[in-house]
């Protein structure tokens, strides 16, 4: 079959849809990372404030002593939440956890009344918890103060390591994200290089040539940013529904900050990359375009 020499050869080029999808994917990943970075401190605080200290009371303690102890603990600067657990409540919790009716066998409830204490995150450190423990053990109503030392050490160690990793990874990924968006836009502009040169050959000014490409690129950036933010919102809502205890993710201010960042990156990189690419092809010789 012969080929018509007058028929122009079609050149493969990335479509506007391909460019929008590519930029959207990168902006979405950037948005997820932004949410992780902004919520990292709050999430670390959440885990620290869920470290529980159990204050076991003596069997013969009087109600007045229990009330006095509870008031002292609640007024302490380290106390975030205090919950009294009576002997019967402790028995009910044991039954729910182990599905055993030990009272039917023993004939009495061997468990002790206690307080469950949770600290503010700034006090959830090993060197802060120990003095608190020693101070509580001085009360005559207290039999024992217990907390999981290994858990405290593990949480604080992991928080430090994760914080450093997040900072390093964030800087690295931000650079990669900018590079990927820039390359995507430059590839799209590469497919338009002959149109750019044709407009120049017919006498169009640089500003006249550049304006429509920049306008289209900014529109693509806006669309990509909007779609990325919409998907990020759905992901956030899904995580909130799956893990309702992570109330830190319900902070709308942090989400707005990330959304503004996504819009800013999408628009700025689209404008900057397109402008640079158009200027590049305007300066190139015709033979170098092939």
C-alpha positions as CSV (number, residue, x, y, z in Angstrom):
1,X,0.0,0.0,0.0
2,X,1.4,3.4,-1.0
3,X,1.5,6.4,1.3
4,X,0.2,9.7,0.2
5,X,3.2,12.1,0.4
6,X,0.8,15.1,0.8
7,X,-0.7,13.6,4.0
8,X,1.0,15.0,7.1
9,X,2.6,12.5,9.4
10,X,0.8,12.3,12.8
11,X,3.2,12.7,15.7
12,X,2.5,10.9,19.0
13,X,2.1,13.4,21.8
14,X,0.8,13.3,25.3
15,X,-2.8,14.6,25.5
16,X,-4.1,17.2,27.9
17,X,-5.9,14.5,29.8
18,X,-2.6,12.5,30.2
19,X,-0.9,15.6,31.5
20,X,-3.7,16.4,34.0
21,X,-3.7,12.8,35.2
22,X,0.0,12.8,35.7
23,X,0.0,16.1,37.6
24,X,-3.0,15.1,39.7
25,X,-1.2,11.9,40.8
26,X,1.9,13.8,41.9
27,X,-0.2,16.5,43.6
28,X,-2.2,13.9,45.4
29,X,0.9,12.2,46.8
30,X,2.3,15.6,47.8
31,X,-1.0,16.3,49.6
32,X,-0.9,13.0,51.4
33,X,2.7,13.7,52.5
34,X,1.6,17.2,53.6
35,X,-1.2,15.7,55.7
36,X,1.3,13.3,57.3
37,X,3.8,16.1,58.0
38,X,1.2,18.5,59.5
39,X,-0.5,15.8,61.6
40,X,2.8,14.0,62.6
41,X,3.1,16.0,65.9
42,X,-0.6,15.6,66.7
43,X,-0.5,11.8,66.0
44,X,2.6,11.5,68.1
45,X,0.8,13.4,70.9
46,X,-2.2,11.2,70.5
47,X,-0.2,8.0,71.1
48,X,1.7,9.5,74.0
49,X,-1.5,10.7,75.7
50,X,-2.9,7.1,75.4
51,X,-0.2,5.7,77.6
52,X,-2.1,4.6,80.7
53,X,-0.9,4.6,84.3
54,X,-2.9,2.4,86.6
55,X,-3.1,3.5,90.3
56,X,-4.2,0.4,92.3
57,X,-5.9,1.2,95.6
58,X,-5.8,-0.7,98.8
59,X,-8.8,-2.8,99.7
60,X,-9.4,-1.1,103.1
61,X,-9.3,2.5,101.7
62,X,-12.1,4.8,102.7
63,X,-14.3,6.6,100.2
64,X,-13.1,10.0,101.6
65,X,-9.5,9.0,100.8
66,X,-10.5,8.0,97.3
67,X,-12.2,11.3,96.7
68,X,-9.3,13.2,98.1
69,X,-6.8,11.3,95.9
70,X,-8.9,11.8,92.8
71,X,-9.1,15.5,93.4
72,X,-5.3,15.7,93.9
73,X,-4.6,13.8,90.7
74,X,-7.1,15.8,88.6
75,X,-5.6,19.1,89.8
76,X,-2.0,18.0,89.0
77,X,-0.5,19.7,85.9
78,X,0.4,16.4,84.3
79,X,-3.2,14.9,84.5
80,X,-5.1,14.9,81.2
81,X,-7.8,12.4,82.2
82,X,-8.6,10.4,85.3
83,X,-11.1,7.5,85.5
84,X,-12.1,5.7,88.7
85,X,-12.5,1.9,88.2
86,X,-14.4,0.2,91.1
87,X,-13.9,-3.4,92.0
88,X,-17.1,-4.4,90.2
89,X,-16.1,-2.5,87.1
90,X,-12.7,-4.2,87.2
91,X,-14.5,-7.6,87.4
92,X,-16.7,-6.7,84.4
93,X,-13.7,-5.7,82.3
94,X,-12.0,-9.0,83.2
95,X,-15.1,-10.9,82.2
96,X,-15.2,-9.1,78.8
97,X,-11.5,-9.6,78.1
98,X,-11.2,-13.2,79.2
99,X,-14.8,-14.5,79.2
100,X,-14.3,-16.1,82.6
101,X,-16.5,-16.0,85.7
102,X,-13.9,-16.2,88.4
103,X,-16.3,-15.0,91.1
104,X,-18.3,-18.2,90.7
105,X,-15.1,-20.2,91.5
106,X,-13.5,-18.1,94.2
107,X,-16.7,-16.8,95.7
108,X,-15.4,-13.3,95.9
109,X,-13.9,-10.5,93.8
110,X,-10.1,-10.5,94.2
111,X,-9.5,-7.4,92.0
112,X,-8.8,-4.0,93.4
113,X,-10.3,-0.6,92.7
114,X,-8.0,1.7,90.8
115,X,-7.6,4.9,88.9
116,X,-6.7,5.0,85.2
117,X,-4.5,8.0,84.6
118,X,-3.6,9.5,81.2
119,X,-0.9,12.2,81.0
120,X,-0.4,15.2,78.8
121,X,2.0,14.3,76.0
122,X,4.8,16.6,77.4
123,X,4.8,14.4,80.6
124,X,4.7,11.0,78.7
125,X,8.4,10.6,79.0
126,X,10.3,8.0,81.1
127,X,12.1,10.7,83.1
128,X,8.7,12.5,83.8
129,X,6.6,9.4,84.6
130,X,9.0,8.0,87.3
131,X,8.7,11.1,89.6
132,X,4.9,11.0,89.1
133,X,4.9,7.4,90.0
134,X,7.0,7.9,93.1
135,X,4.8,10.8,94.2
136,X,1.6,8.8,93.8
137,X,3.0,5.9,95.8
138,X,3.4,8.2,98.8
139,X,-0.4,8.3,99.3
140,X,-1.6,5.9,102.0
141,X,-4.6,4.8,99.9
142,X,-2.3,3.6,97.0
143,X,-1.2,0.0,96.9
144,X,0.8,0.1,93.7
145,X,1.4,2.3,90.6
146,X,1.9,0.5,87.3
147,X,2.7,1.4,83.8
148,X,4.3,-0.3,80.8
149,X,7.9,1.0,80.8
150,X,8.7,-0.8,77.6
151,X,5.7,0.7,75.8
152,X,6.7,4.3,76.9
153,X,10.3,3.8,75.7
154,X,9.1,2.2,72.4
155,X,6.6,5.0,71.6
156,X,9.1,7.8,72.3
157,X,11.9,6.1,70.4
158,X,9.7,5.5,67.4
159,X,8.3,9.1,67.5
160,X,11.8,10.5,67.3
161,X,12.9,8.1,64.5
162,X,9.7,8.7,62.5
163,X,9.9,12.4,62.9
164,X,13.5,12.5,61.4
165,X,12.4,10.1,58.6
166,X,9.4,12.3,57.8
167,X,11.5,15.4,57.5
168,X,14.1,13.8,55.3
169,X,11.6,12.0,53.1
170,X,9.4,15.2,52.8
171,X,12.3,17.3,51.5
172,X,13.3,14.5,49.1
173,X,9.8,13.9,47.8
174,X,9.0,17.6,47.4
175,X,12.0,17.9,45.1
176,X,10.9,14.8,43.2
177,X,7.3,16.0,42.9
178,X,8.4,19.4,41.5
179,X,10.7,17.6,39.0
180,X,8.0,15.2,37.9
181,X,5.4,17.9,37.3
182,X,8.1,20.0,35.5
183,X,9.0,17.1,33.2
184,X,5.3,16.3,32.5
185,X,4.6,19.9,31.4
186,X,7.8,20.0,29.4
187,X,6.9,16.8,27.6
188,X,3.5,18.3,26.8
189,X,5.1,21.5,25.5
190,X,7.6,19.4,23.4
191,X,4.6,18.2,21.4
192,X,3.7,21.8,20.7
193,X,7.2,23.0,19.6
194,X,6.3,23.2,15.9
195,X,3.2,25.2,16.6
196,X,5.3,27.6,18.7
197,X,7.8,28.0,16.0
198,X,5.1,28.5,13.3
199,X,3.5,31.3,15.3
200,X,6.9,32.9,15.6
201,X,7.6,32.6,11.8
202,X,4.3,34.5,11.0
203,X,5.4,37.4,13.2
204,X,3.6,36.8,16.5
205,X,5.3,38.4,19.5
206,X,6.7,36.4,22.3
207,X,4.0,37.6,24.7
208,X,1.3,36.7,22.2
209,X,2.7,33.2,21.7
210,X,3.3,32.5,25.4
211,X,0.0,33.7,26.8
212,X,-2.4,30.9,25.5
213,X,0.1,28.2,26.5
214,X,0.5,29.6,30.0
215,X,-3.3,30.1,30.3
216,X,-4.0,26.5,29.3
217,X,-1.2,25.2,31.6
218,X,-2.6,27.1,34.6
219,X,-6.0,25.8,33.9
220,X,-4.6,22.2,33.8
221,X,-2.9,22.9,37.1
222,X,-6.1,24.1,38.6
223,X,-8.0,21.1,37.4
224,X,-5.3,18.8,38.7
225,X,-5.2,20.5,42.1
226,X,-9.0,20.4,42.4
227,X,-9.1,16.7,41.6
228,X,-6.2,15.9,43.9
229,X,-7.8,17.8,46.8
230,X,-11.2,16.0,46.2
231,X,-9.5,12.6,46.3
232,X,-7.5,13.6,49.3
233,X,-10.7,14.6,51.1
234,X,-12.3,11.2,50.3
235,X,-9.2,9.4,51.7
236,X,-9.3,11.5,54.8
237,X,-13.0,10.9,55.4
238,X,-12.4,7.1,54.9
239,X,-9.6,7.1,57.4
240,X,-11.7,9.1,59.9
241,X,-14.6,6.6,59.5
242,X,-12.2,3.6,59.8
243,X,-10.3,5.0,62.8
244,X,-12.7,7.4,64.7
245,X,-10.3,7.6,67.6
246,X,-7.8,9.6,65.4
247,X,-9.6,12.9,66.1
248,X,-6.5,14.8,65.0
249,X,-7.5,14.2,61.4
250,X,-10.7,16.2,61.9
251,X,-8.7,19.4,62.1
252,X,-10.1,21.3,59.1
253,X,-7.4,24.0,59.3
254,X,-4.6,21.5,58.6
255,X,-6.6,20.2,55.6
256,X,-7.1,23.8,54.3
257,X,-3.3,24.4,54.6
258,X,-2.6,21.3,52.5
259,X,-5.2,22.3,50.0
260,X,-3.7,25.8,49.6
261,X,-0.3,24.2,49.2
262,X,-1.6,21.8,46.4
263,X,-3.2,24.7,44.6
264,X,0.0,26.9,44.9
265,X,2.3,24.1,43.7
266,X,0.0,23.1,40.8
267,X,-0.4,26.7,39.6
268,X,3.2,27.9,40.1
269,X,4.9,24.9,38.5
270,X,2.5,24.9,35.6
271,X,3.2,28.6,35.0
272,X,6.9,28.4,35.5
273,X,7.5,25.2,33.5
274,X,5.4,26.3,30.5
275,X,6.9,29.8,30.4
276,X,10.4,28.3,30.4
277,X,9.6,25.7,27.8
278,X,8.0,28.2,25.4
279,X,11.0,30.5,25.7
280,X,13.3,27.5,25.1
281,X,11.7,26.6,21.8
282,X,11.5,30.2,20.7
283,X,15.3,30.5,21.0
284,X,16.1,27.1,19.3
285,X,17.1,26.8,15.7
286,X,14.6,25.2,13.4
287,X,16.9,22.2,12.7
288,X,17.2,21.5,16.5
289,X,13.4,21.1,16.8
290,X,13.5,17.8,15.0
